[in-house]
Amino acid sequence: MRRFKSVRQAQQFLATHTPIHNHFQLRRHRLCASEYRAARDRAFALWREATGTALVG
């Protein structure tokens, strides 16, 4: 409950955060480096598409 004003606020945050976290939490120990990079790049591309942000840099 640290930094949350109420249990409800914590639950709202976790309800939103969990699917996003799971999307980026890859089972790295089960992937070779090239597969991991490809999966990570796909996850970030989907994130940029969903949020409407452009790739910078």
N, C-alpha and C positions, 0 to 999 in steps of 0.2 A: 504494500500500500504506500510505499515511499513516494512522496511527491504527488500523490493523488489526494484530492480533497474528499472523495467518497468512494465507496465500493462500486457504485454505479459508474463513476467516471473511469475507474480502473477496468471494469468489465467492457465498457464501450471501446476503450483503447485496445484492449486485448482482442476483442472481436474483430477489429479492423486490422490489427498488426499481425495476427497469426497467419491468415492466408498469404499475406505479402511475405512474411518471413519464410514460410514453407516453400514459396515459389523460388526463393533465392538460396535456400538451405539445401545444397546438393550433397549427396553422399560421396564426398571426395575420395574416400578410401576405396570406393568401388569403381572409380573411373581412372583411366590413364590421363595424363596431362592434357593431351589434345582433345579428348572427349569432354573433360572438365571445362576447358576454355570455350569450346563450342556451345556447351549447354549454358554456361554463364553468359555468353554473348547473346544467345537466344532469349534468355530471361531478361536481360537488360533491354533488348530491342522491344520485347513485349511491354516492358514497363514504360519505356519512352512512348510507345504507341498509346498505351492506356492513359498516360498522364498528359499527353500532348506536348512533351518536351523534346527539344532537338538535341542531337549529339553535339557536344562542345569540345573543341580542341583537337 
